[in-house]
């Protein structure tokens, strides 16, 4: 009884205690999904992939079809603060769930608000293009399987496309992007490598010197391996027939066959053979290469952008051993190697 009096007195003097965190956002229900699609009827898809895996090129190719629109880096589910930050406070939860708010029909309005916000952003763009299938591409390198779980919470009806690239080339591409951008995360050892590379690139091209530190290989290879394992596993588990994957290298080798496969997956009415030439023309352009050349030509010119197999001339024997230790089994699983004898 004394405890109750003390609690009542505290509330009287200081007000209701504030929650420190909100409850998890509930999944959108089947009924809510049907309701929101009355307002936002376009079919949705999301392109996922580890950074430097060809997500931008894939997006550019997919939207060549007259029925498909795609844009990039909304990061609804892939980079902080993410879409859920719009409702991610106890105060907002209280507002959207309070009993006196008769608009919520006794349920947290958060999933509807988040879905409506993302739908509007995507459909506004698609409407301008006159297209009825729309998707976002946002690469992720750190959140892995959580990306799929968060997406499924609001978009169980969407389709997921996951693009995979040889992790050794991902490693090189990410490393050079950090070099070109002069990333704030570069260490003193990284800066010494850059300085030596500018003076004489030959030792870095024939296996005598590595462009990596051991820490950089371990960090990126681990992220790449975790990303492939978790996203592919969760994509198959949660999306089943609405999930599809492809390899970047296959897209380069046979672009029309791979992109036509994806267009059919997205549900287009027809894939015109005339699109093959448009695909080839689009692939001949590399805006990222042009941007890097303008930013830091001395470094950017050392690495041909977008090619498969750059790792063969840049990896040292130590680089190979480290990558095998961390992610060799993933290379085998995705068909990049038959075993670890490479």
N, C-alpha and C positions, 0 to 999 in steps of 0.2 A: 504494500500500500504506500509506504514511504517513497519507494522508487517511482511509482506512478505520479505522486504529487510533485516530486522533484523534476520529472520529465515535463509535466504540465507547466510548472513554473518556468522552466527553461524556455519552452515554446512561447509562453506569454511574454517573457522578457526579450528573447532573441529571435523569435519566429521559428518557422519550421526548419529543421536542419537540411542543408543542401546536399544532394547526391553528388558524389565525386565523379561518377561516370554513368553513362547511359547503358541501357540494356542493348544487346545486339539487335541490329535492324532485322526485322522478320522478313522471310522470303515473300515475294509477291504470290498471291493466291491465283488459282485458275480463274476465279470469278473476276478478280481485279485485272488480270491479264486480258480477259475478254472485253472488259469495260474500256481499258486504256487503248486497245487496238481500234476501237471505234473512232478515236480521235487521231491516232498515229498508226495508220494501217500498213505502212511500208515494211517489207521484210528486212530484218537486220542481220548483220554478220560482223564478226570481229576477227582481225588478223593479229595473231600473236607470234612472237619469236624473240629469241635472245637478241640483244643489240648487235648490230653489224652482221645480221643474217639474211639480208635482202628483203626485209619487210617493206621498205619504201618502193623498191622496184616492183615487187609483187602488187602493191597497191596501184601503182601507175598502170600496170598491165591490165589488171582486172577492170578498171574503170573505162577502158577503151570500148567495152561493150555498151551498146545503146540502152540497155536496161539497168546497168550497174553503175552506182556512184560510190566512191570511197574518198575519204580524206584522212588526215593523220594527226597523231599526237594529241588527242583529246585526253588521254590518260585517265579515262573514267575509273579503271580498276588496276592500273599498272604503276602509277607513281604518286607518291604523297604530294598533296593532301588527299587526292582522289575524290570521286563523286560523293562518297558517303560523308565527307566532311561537312556537307551542307546541312546535315541533320545530326551531327555527331557531338551533341552536348546534352547534358541532363535537362537543361532548360528547354531546349527544342523538343526533346522527347515528351516532357511534361505537357507542353503546349499541344503537341499533335496527338496525345493520348487522353487528355483530361476529359472527364465525363460530361462536363458542361459544353464541350465542343461537339455539337450534334452532327457536324459534317463528317466526323470520322467513323460514325456508325459502330462505335465501341471497339475500334481497332486502330493501331498505330498507322498513321497516314504516311510514314516515312518511305516505304517502298514505292508508293504511288508517286510521291513528289520526286524521288530520285529518278524513277523510270521516265516520268514526264519530262524532266529537265534534259536527260540524255536524248530521248526521242525527238524533242523539239530541235535540239542542236543539229542532229543528223538529218532529220526530215526537212528542215528549212533549206539546207544545202541541196538535198536531193530534189526538192521541188523546183529549185531554180534551174537545175539541169534537166528536169522533166523525166527523172528516172524513178523506178519503183522498188529497187533493191538497193539498200544503202548500208555501208559499213565503215568502221573506224580501224585504223592500224595504229597500234601503240606498243612498241617493243618493251619487254621487261627482262631485267637481268638479275633481279634480287628477290622478287616475291614468289616466283615459281608457282606451285600448285594453288596458292591462295588466290591468284588471279582468276583461275577457272572457277573456284568456289564463289568468289565475290560476283563474278559475271553471272553465274547461274542463279544467284539469289534474285536478281532483277530481270535476267534475260534467259529463262529456261527454254524459250521458244526460238532463240537466235541460233545461228550456225557459227562454228568456230573453225578457222583455218590456221594451222600451225606450220610455220616454215622453219626448217632446220638447215643449218650450214655446218660443214666440217669445222669442228671446234678449233683445229689448228689454224685455219684461216681466219676464224672469228678472233682468235687470240692476236694475230698479226694486225688485223684491221682495227681492232679496238686499241691496240698499242700505238699504232700510227696516228689514229685520231687524237689520242691524248698528246702525242708529240706535236702534231700540227696545231692543236688548240692551246698548247703550252698550259696544260691542265694544272690547276692549283694543287692537285694531289701528287704531282711529280716530286720524287725525292731527289736528294743531291746526287745519288748514283744514277738516277734516270737522266738528269741533266748532263752528267758527264758522258753518258752514252750518246745523247743527242749531239753534243759538241764534237765528239769523235766521229760520229756518222757524217756530219757536215764536212769535216776535214778530209776523210777518206772512207768511202762507203764499201770499198772492195772486201775488207775482212768480214763485213756483215753479210756479204752476198754469197760467200762460199763455205760457210760453216765454221770459220775460224773464230768469230766473235758472235756473241748473242746480242740481240736487240732487247732482251728481257733481263730482268732480275729474277731470282728464284721466287721471290714473293709475288711478283706480278703473274708469273705462270701459274703458281698454285691458286691464287685468288680467282683469276679469270677461268681457268680450267674447271675449278670446283663449281663456280656459278653456272658455267655452261652445262656441265654434267647433271647438276641438280635440276636445272631448268628443263632439259630434255626428258629426264626421268619423270618428274612430277607433273609437268603440263600434259605430256602424252598420256600418262596414267589417269589423271583426273579428267582429261577431255573425253577419253573413252568411257570412263565410269559415269560421268554426269550427262554427257551429250550423246553418247552412243552413235547413232546414224547421222547426227547433226555435227559430227566432228570429223575433220579430214586433215591429213598432214602431207607435206611434200618436202623434198630436198631442194635446196637452192641450186645445186649442181645439175639436177635433172631439169630444172626450169631453164637453165642456160643452154643445156644440150638439146632440148626439144621443147621450146617455148610454147608452140601452138598446142601440142598434145597435152602438156601439163595445165596450161591456162584454160583450155577447152574443158578439161576434166573438172576444173574448179567452177567454171561458169555453169556447167551442167549440175554440179553439186548445189550451187546457189539457186537453181531453178529457173534459169533463163528459158525463154521459149525456143530460141534458135541460135545456133553458133554458125555464123557465116564464114566460109573459107576465106573470104576477102579480108577478114581480120588478121590473118597470118602476116601479111605485109605490114600492117599497122604495128603489130607486136615487134617485128624485127626493127622497124624504124624507131620505135620507142626505146628499145634496148640499146640502140646505138648512142643514145644520149646518156650522159652521166653527170647530172648536176652536182652531185656530191664531190666528184673528182675535180670539177671546175672550181667549186667553192674552196676545197682544200688547197688547190694550186694558188689561188688568190691569197689565201691566209698565210701559207708558209711554203713557198714553192721549193725551197732547198730540201725540205723533208718530204713533201708530198710527191715529188718527182721520183723518189727512190722506189716507190711501191706502185705497181700497176693496180688500179682500183677495180674491184668487182670480179676479178679473175679467180678461178678455182685452182688450187694447188700452189699458191705462193709459198706456203710453208716448206715445200720441198727444197727450195734454195736458201731459206732463211733460218731454218731450225738447225741448231747444233746438236751433236749427239747427246749432250746433257739435257737440252730442251726436250728432245724426244723421250728420253728416259723419264723425265719429270711428268710429261703429259701422259705417258703410258701408265705410270703409277696412279695418277689421279683419275683419268678418264678414258683409259685404253679400252675398257669393256664397253663403254658407250659408243665408241667408234665402230666396234665390231657389231654391236646391236643394230646400229643404223646403216650397216653395209658399207662403211667407209674403208674398213680393213677386214680381212678374213680372220686374222688373229693378231697377236701383239708382236709378230716378227716383221716389223717394218722399220 
